[in-house]
Amino acid sequence: GQSLAMAGGDAQLKCVTWNIAAINNNPFEYYLTLPGEDTKAYGDLMLAVQKLIDAPGSRDVPVSEVFVPEMWARLKRAMAEQGWSGLDQVEERWLNDFSKRKIIEGFLKDKDLGSKRLASMPDRFTNTINNSDGSVVCRPAIINNYQGDVSDLKSWFDQWFQFMFVSEVSVKNRKGELESKKVCSLLQKITTAKYPAVTEDEEAISLPLQTLCLAIFDAILIHILNTAASSAETGAINWHDMKVKICAALVVDKQSNTINILAGQPTYLNADVIFLQEVAGAFIERLEKHPQLGDRFVVLVPQAADHVRDQNSIILVAKARLGEAGGVPEECILGGGFARADVADGDICAFSVPLRFGKTTKRVLLASFHGDTAGLASTPVVNAVRKHAADSDLRAVMGLDANTHALEDPAGKTKFVGSFLKDLEDGPEPVKHSWEGKPSDWITTCNARSYLQPQLNKAVKYEERLVSKSTDRNPKDYILFSASAFEVSSPAKKDNTGGCFFEEGIDLPTLTFPSDHAIVASSLRLRASP
């Protein structure tokens, strides 16, 4: 198309970087932007949930009114059938403690339950289970992508009970062998050695105790949504339908929606290099088989890609730009200089690639990287790329989610953007970025935790979500390049709509833009050789 004939023709390198975001198991964990009339209903629902949890008043009913005694009796029988010990002690805690607690002040907001991991640990093992055949099953709950209707508590408990104690899943054991087992048998003891808040008595009964706490937790969240949805200011809201829509956009159709943006926008389809992060193994196959993307690009995947964790960095290179005589792309294994603890398998994708620039072919070190949450690995990895390029006489171009932060942390626990920019200039081979203006113009994320997730201390008020210090609004994504070899011909532009434009003041993801990071696109020009 004509957009390939941008200024400078073949001396240009049109680059795109995008952290497409791994699937989030909890569709309500972060505030989202929903389209049309759903925008108001979603906002009203989130405000109603917030009001209920912040100031429950008379609506803070005892646990036994939500997780009723009949449910406990049925749960106890099932746990006895599993041969679990300590049921009498757990029953005593149910009768004298848990059943009498208030659902919000006494249970959801109880810091001890959090530090003892009594709801979060069993949630981790049962929230979302990947079967060996590729199918995914979810516990009947609010905080995952379970699609069944659980708005009626009695019906919910039937589904929950069936999932935990009847249905079987096919998973690999520690030796890598396939086993078929009941979901409840995936739970593990919570030890006082690992979690000192847990007493020795609690460790001994931790299997039935955590199962009870998980059941209560799930029941309370459903009750809260039902109560909030019926008391929303604009009238009753069907939260189940809303959840199904969110799951469809962000889970079921996430890969299709992501691919449609890359293939549907000429800016991205006609790019020369696309750096992607947090890519699932299944998504790589979809890319390679896609009629347009698979035809136009070669997909470079690191040898160390982790197909279980599903958070790999990859690079797409336009086949038309691969130099015919220059050989093939070769993976570069970077030297040390960064702590392995902060860099997981698949986080770095680095290849030496022969690229055509006009009539000449030059090898360029292309690297895609996904930084740790604190951003502390970003400078060491950029330095490792820079050193490898210098040692191998290559010029470098990188697309990365550096996880840099807009505000400086006095304790240095997160990477401040100003310090990262200074790091780029230091050293024998300076690296530049393609942004113009100031870091406050480069914000590529906007997400804040809602009240519908286990860590209530991290929840942000709905009306403060765009300004709260707890909201992730940071300049995280960059296209970097060797300053001696390239210059910027068109500065970085960001896109959080999938339509090649950026809309200020919206929560990410949206139902049409399935990532919590904006896309960044920029063109570089090869400098004339001196």
MILO-857694 format. One line per field, with one value per residue (C-alpha): residue in three letters; x, y, z. Coordinates in steps of 0.001 Angstrom, whole numbers, plus 500000, padded with zeros to 6 digits. Each point is the difference from the previous one (the first is absolute). Example, Ala and Ser with C-alpha at 12.3 -4.5 7.8 and 13.67 -1.06 7.14 Angstrom:
BEGIN
aa	ALA  SER $
c1	512300  501370 $
c2	495500  503440 $
c3	507800  499340 $
end
This chain:
BEGIN
aa	GLY  GLN  SER  LEU  ALA  MET  ALA  GLY  GLY  ASP  ALA  GLN  LEU  LYS  CYS  VAL  THR  TRP  ASN  ILE  ALA  ALA  ILE  ASN  ASN  ASN  PRO  PHE  GLU  TYR  TYR  LEU  THR  LEU  PRO  GLY  GLU  ASP  THR  LYS  ALA  TYR  GLY  ASP  LEU  MET  LEU  ALA  VAL  GLN  LYS  LEU  ILE  ASP  ALA  PRO  GLY  SER  ARG  ASP  VAL  PRO  VAL  SER  GLU  VAL  PHE  VAL  PRO  GLU  MET  TRP  ALA  ARG  LEU  LYS  ARG  ALA  MET  ALA  GLU  GLN  GLY  TRP  SER  GLY  LEU  ASP  GLN  VAL  GLU  GLU  ARG  TRP  LEU  ASN  ASP  PHE  SER  LYS  ARG  LYS  ILE  ILE  GLU  GLY  PHE  LEU  LYS  ASP  LYS  ASP  LEU  GLY  SER  LYS  ARG  LEU  ALA  SER  MET  PRO  ASP  ARG  PHE  THR  ASN  THR  ILE  ASN  ASN  SER  ASP  GLY  SER  VAL  VAL  CYS  ARG  PRO  ALA  ILE  ILE  ASN  ASN  TYR  GLN  GLY  ASP  VAL  SER  ASP  LEU  LYS  SER  TRP  PHE  ASP  GLN  TRP  PHE  GLN  PHE  MET  PHE  VAL  SER  GLU  VAL  SER  VAL  LYS  ASN  ARG  LYS  GLY  GLU  LEU  GLU  SER  LYS  LYS  VAL  CYS  SER  LEU  LEU  GLN  LYS  ILE  THR  THR  ALA  LYS  TYR  PRO  ALA  VAL  THR  GLU  ASP  GLU  GLU  ALA  ILE  SER  LEU  PRO  LEU  GLN  THR  LEU  CYS  LEU  ALA  ILE  PHE  ASP  ALA  ILE  LEU  ILE  HIS  ILE  LEU  ASN  THR  ALA  ALA  SER  SER  ALA  GLU  THR  GLY  ALA  ILE  ASN  TRP  HIS  ASP  MET  LYS  VAL  LYS  ILE  CYS  ALA  ALA  LEU  VAL  VAL  ASP  LYS  GLN  SER  ASN  THR  ILE  ASN  ILE  LEU  ALA  GLY  GLN  PRO  THR  TYR  LEU  ASN  ALA  ASP  VAL  ILE  PHE  LEU  GLN  GLU  VAL  ALA  GLY  ALA  PHE  ILE  GLU  ARG  LEU  GLU  LYS  HIS  PRO  GLN  LEU  GLY  ASP  ARG  PHE  VAL  VAL  LEU  VAL  PRO  GLN  ALA  ALA  ASP  HIS  VAL  ARG  ASP  GLN  ASN  SER  ILE  ILE  LEU  VAL  ALA  LYS  ALA  ARG  LEU  GLY  GLU  ALA  GLY  GLY  VAL  PRO  GLU  GLU  CYS  ILE  LEU  GLY  GLY  GLY  PHE  ALA  ARG  ALA  ASP  VAL  ALA  ASP  GLY  ASP  ILE  CYS  ALA  PHE  SER  VAL  PRO  LEU  ARG  PHE  GLY  LYS  THR  THR  LYS  ARG  VAL  LEU  LEU  ALA  SER  PHE  HIS  GLY  ASP  THR  ALA  GLY  LEU  ALA  SER  THR  PRO  VAL  VAL  ASN  ALA  VAL  ARG  LYS  HIS  ALA  ALA  ASP  SER  ASP  LEU  ARG  ALA  VAL  MET  GLY  LEU  ASP  ALA  ASN  THR  HIS  ALA  LEU  GLU  ASP  PRO  ALA  GLY  LYS  THR  LYS  PHE  VAL  GLY  SER  PHE  LEU  LYS  ASP  LEU  GLU  ASP  GLY  PRO  GLU  PRO  VAL  LYS  HIS  SER  TRP  GLU  GLY  LYS  PRO  SER  ASP  TRP  ILE  THR  THR  CYS  ASN  ALA  ARG  SER  TYR  LEU  GLN  PRO  GLN  LEU  ASN  LYS  ALA  VAL  LYS  TYR  GLU  GLU  ARG  LEU  VAL  SER  LYS  SER  THR  ASP  ARG  ASN  PRO  LYS  ASP  TYR  ILE  LEU  PHE  SER  ALA  SER  ALA  PHE  GLU  VAL  SER  SER  PRO  ALA  LYS  LYS  ASP  ASN  THR  GLY  GLY  CYS  PHE  PHE  GLU  GLU  GLY  ILE  ASP  LEU  PRO  THR  LEU  THR  PHE  PRO  SER  ASP  HIS  ALA  ILE  VAL  ALA  SER  SER  LEU  ARG  LEU  ARG  ALA  SER  PRO $
c1	500000  500983  500752  503128  501412  500536  502759  503358  498613  502237  502240  496997  499303  496351  499788  497112  500160  497060  499614  496839  499467  499567  496396  498845  498094  497849  497868  499039  503497  500699  497581  499178  498469  496753  498309  496712  497327  502033  502455  497484  498700  503542  500958  496829  500673  503608  498900  497274  502517  502425  497340  498894  503548  501126  496904  497828  497927  497028  500831  502999  498110  501388  501814  497377  497360  502068  501882  497146  500282  498703  502963  502427  498407  500333  503572  500954  498639  501956  503236  499489  499691  503423  501421  501114  500800  499153  496324  498806  502383  498877  496342  500683  501506  496997  497435  501768  501841  499566  496196  499587  502407  498663  500616  501924  501577  500467  501001  500961  501923  501635  503753  500777  498157  502189  503308  499043  499060  496844  497997  502738  501966  497093  498875  503415  499732  496347  499213  500863  501337  501610  499204  502643  497758  500105  496519  499634  497683  499139  498657  496417  500842  499990  503763  500704  498595  497369  497099  497218  497308  500824  497737  497831  501977  498342  500651  503547  500793  498745  502370  502877  499567  499919  503190  501963  498944  498581  501568  503505  502765  502965  503215  503713  501553  503447  501642  498207  497657  496296  497598  496236  498950  497205  500443  499953  503093  501993  499889  503157  500668  500803  503102  501091  503564  498998  497239  500912  496534  498635  500092  501065  496398  498787  502660  498761  496415  500950  498366  496414  500551  501055  497193  497436  501544  500014  496331  499068  502084  498351  496518  500589  501151  496886  497816  501802  499462  496341  499476  501923  498311  496531  500867  501815  498759  498735  498031  500753  502963  500451  503580  500126  499353  502633  502541  499313  500606  503284  501154  499133  502071  502969  500270  498013  500611  503163  502367  497680  499529  503778  500697  497242  501706  503412  498591  497266  502077  502353  502448  500529  499530  502530  502556  503480  500496  497379  501221  497381  500076  497943  499144  498369  501276  496628  500106  503330  498332  497055  502405  501916  496794  498318  499504  501356  502349  501451  500514  501686  502127  502470  499382  503111  499506  502690  501284  499159  496324  497841  496756  498520  500536  498731  501904  502542  501665  500113  500918  498237  502259  498657  501248  500444  502672  502097  503212  500271  503756  500367  499157  497208  498968  502098  499011  502371  500527  500829  502808  499396  499656  496392  498665  498209  497469  498525  500124  497910  500275  498487  500251  502859  499885  503196  501022  502677  497992  501291  497837  499937  500554  499804  502620  501992  499293  501025  499679  497967  499595  496222  498810  496558  499835  497403  501333  499249  497204  502431  501937  503318  501152  499496  503315  502118  498244  500343  503693  500383  498414  502229  503147  499109  499417  503340  501927  498455  500272  496192  497637  497054  496257  497840  496292  499252  497618  502611  497523  501459  498114  498961  500655  503312  499939  502337  500903  500841  497640  498724  501803  499457  499627  502536  502615  499288  500451  503314  501112  499333  502439  502744  502574  502127  497113  497152  496444  497151  496202  497501  497666  499842  498837  500106  499307  496520  499083  501198  497532  499065  498056  496939  498720  498777  498911  496301  498387  499233  503348  501614  502415  497616  502906  500921  496481  499581  496764  498189  499825  503754  501144  501543  501920  500770  503649  499100  498879  502517  500330  503574  502309  500916  500442  502902  501668  503752  502860  503758  500508  503011  498080  496436  498027  496264  498133  496523  499710  498131  496203  497809  496698  497579  497000  501289  499215  503470  498997  500165  497016  500895  498322  498822  500701  501827  499149  496769  497672  501457  503626  500972  503264  500884  502885  499702  501702  503027  501035  502944  502234  503783  502388  503410  502614  502185  503328  502722 $
c2	500000  503652  500252  497914  502926  502126  502608  498400  496742  497084  501992  500085  497377  500153  498590  499069  498758  498628  498100  498120  498918  496488  498961  501182  497264  502533  502140  502357  500497  503297  502709  499765  502195  498550  501363  501868  499746  497363  502753  501521  496662  498751  503221  499860  496368  500696  503007  497940  497217  502601  501666  496642  498949  503433  500668  496883  501095  497703  498115  498435  496807  496905  497450  497349  502012  499736  496710  498252  497107  497444  500886  499419  496613  498876  501294  498152  496695  500372  500833  496951  497841  501324  498636  503450  500320  502844  500341  500255  502909  501713  499466  501608  503034  500098  499915  502338  502341  500068  499591  502954  502381  502913  499341  503211  501370  496518  497995  501916  502655  497593  500500  496712  498007  501747  499433  496356  499646  498113  501166  501093  496714  497669  502570  499760  496217  499874  503359  498922  496558  499136  496400  498005  499934  503800  500564  502458  499593  502657  499776  501307  503460  503737  500473  497899  499372  497454  500535  498164  502019  500121  502912  497674  498843  496584  499254  501372  497597  497013  500975  500752  496699  498040  501744  499492  496494  498171  501130  498897  501874  498642  501644  499206  498985  501135  497256  501272  496968  500461  499392  500195  501357  501786  503753  499912  497770  502817  501963  500009  500519  503575  499716  502175  499756  501878  502175  500784  501475  496433  498183  496353  499067  501769  498305  496602  500795  502277  497891  500121  503485  501586  498182  501497  503474  499789  498979  502881  502464  498952  500141  503483  501440  498675  501443  503356  500138  499046  502636  502695  499222  500318  503246  501812  503567  499566  496861  496282  498788  496518  499428  496453  501200  502679  497425  497766  502961  500826  496359  499763  503064  499464  496207  498077  502471  501627  498431  500783  503596  500450  498519  502105  503177  498939  498807  502625  503172  500756  501674  496664  497627  502006  500313  498590  498772  499295  499300  498174  499100  497721  497702  496597  496912  499513  503601  499365  497188  502260  502661  497555  498587  503392  500654  503574  500094  496532  500923  503328  499271  497425  499348  499820  498127  499494  496471  500439  500881  498777  498561  499451  503498  501502  503270  499881  502809  499499  502005  500192  501016  500870  497311  502682  501675  496875  500314  497136  499646  500755  496562  499303  501506  498499  500052  501910  498658  503073  500035  500530  503301  499445  497906  496889  500479  503008  498504  496891  497605  501592  503599  500795  499396  501138  499187  501165  500665  500906  502970  501666  503764  501053  497994  499034  497361  500658  497693  501583  498643  500046  499431  499784  500076  499888  501489  498926  501867  502308  500747  499271  497505  502436  501869  496830  498319  503094  500074  496305  500639  503027  498049  497042  502387  501768  496715  498595  503235  500262  502947  499429  500735  498999  500022  499575  500330  501395  500344  503411  502189  503645  500722  499438  497556  501348  496415  499120  497016  500935  501345  503748  501116  502841  497568  497612  502815  500934  496342  500005  502872  498445  497560  499708  499456  502454  498832  502356  499675  501177  502037  503790  502367  499009  496720  501173  499867  496403  498329  496624  498383  500965  497324  500002  497093  499739  498738  496616  498325  498455  502852  502686  502122  500571  500998  503489  501998  500024  503794  500263  497384  502482  501961  497630  499319  496297  500110  498708  503091  499811  500512  496351  499241  501013  499551  500332  500103  500414  503753  499634  497953  501365  503200  500589  500806  499904  500216  497496  500097  498070  498221  498693  499560  497723  502803  501599  502757  500503  500932  501723  499059  496467  496861  497188  497479  500831  497498  500881  500519  496826  501083  502151  501570  502424  499171  502173  500555  501966  500144  500045  500966  498438  502732  500548  498265  502533 $
c3	500000  499696  503728  499377  498038  503082  499857  499408  498585  500862  502334  502372  502612  501039  503541  502288  503603  501999  503231  498990  503670  501274  500683  503426  501795  501875  497638  502851  501497  498206  498943  496295  497320  498629  496872  499579  502656  501861  501010  502429  501304  500647  501811  502091  500921  501021  502104  501686  500829  501365  502177  501365  500930  501285  502122  500278  503010  500559  496791  501755  500837  501758  497797  500872  498107  496808  500352  501779  502530  497430  497769  502861  500819  496373  499814  503204  498658  496763  501840  502261  496862  498920  503252  501139  503693  502348  499017  503622  500640  496777  500962  503367  498206  497660  502824  502447  497646  496215  499866  502388  498285  497984  496291  499296  503196  501501  496924  496857  501944  502461  499501  501769  497350  497438  501779  500618  496285  501030  496974  497570  500102  499124  497425  498330  499568  498876  498323  496443  499099  496671  499106  498156  496892  499793  501450  502871  502987  502568  503529  500167  501346  499292  499775  496921  496548  501049  497597  501846  501768  503717  500926  502119  503046  500295  496334  500381  502845  497992  497170  502404  501845  496732  498830  503223  501021  496975  496730  499071  498234  498079  501146  500100  503309  501146  497920  496896  499822  499220  502853  500229  503366  501807  500282  503821  499921  498341  503274  502103  503676  501068  502161  502893  498648  496845  501492  503633  500694  499783  503360  500283  500858  496856  497867  501203  498874  497091  497249  501357  501488  496685  498144  502390  499691  496192  499932  502332  497942  496702  501537  501454  496661  498251  502779  499693  496228  500369  502698  498105  496676  501525  501800  497145  499567  496448  500796  500098  497937  498540  501125  498620  496436  500507  501197  496984  497636  501742  499898  496306  499095  502310  500061  497396  497144  501360  497471  497070  501173  500351  496560  498404  501232  498644  496670  499641  500336  497061  502427  501737  497058  497954  502810  499482  503564  502700  503535  502124  503709  502295  497093  500575  498176  498294  498740  498222  498008  499149  498673  497824  498500  499468  496254  500064  503006  499323  496357  500697  503088  501222  503716  502197  503285  502672  500594  503698  499350  502872  498634  503458  501373  496740  500365  497195  498073  496221  496871  496623  497082  496551  497586  497332  502132  500583  498005  497503  500163  503672  501386  502474  503371  502805  503667  502285  503491  502062  502538  503719  501764  501038  502863  498768  502792  498195  496497  499337  497067  496913  501286  497587  496254  498245  496415  497615  496821  496487  498927  496593  499940  496369  498105  503091  502634  503590  502993  502793  503525  500576  503581  501616  503804  502777  503245  503556  501816  501787  496793  501700  497330  497113  500150  500455  497045  497772  500964  499138  496566  499484  500972  497768  497070  500569  500395  496804  497977  499697  500306  502381  499982  502973  500782  503668  502905  502401  502892  500820  502470  499723  503689  501730  502890  502743  500975  496391  499942  496538  496937  499580  496370  500484  501245  497083  497457  501599  499827  496239  499485  502125  498728  496884  497559  500772  499408  499134  500126  497418  502233  499789  502721  503663  501860  501074  496261  499706  502413  498465  502863  502027  502334  503567  502191  500770  503222  498414  500687  503078  500860  501239  501280  496322  498874  498526  500298  496653  499851  500764  497509  497542  502652  502885  500836  500059  496350  497475  497759  498853  497002  499504  496303  497770  496640  500625  497463  499666  499764  497683  497405  499975  500446  500482  496794  501529  503804  502140  499825  502404  499412  502663  497684  497249  497568  500002  502416  503738  502142  503274  503277  499253  501995  498231  498775  498174  498366  496579  501071  501876  501666  503005  498018  497097  496687  499142  496361  498652  496919  500105  497217  499448  500335  496971  500546  500841 $
end
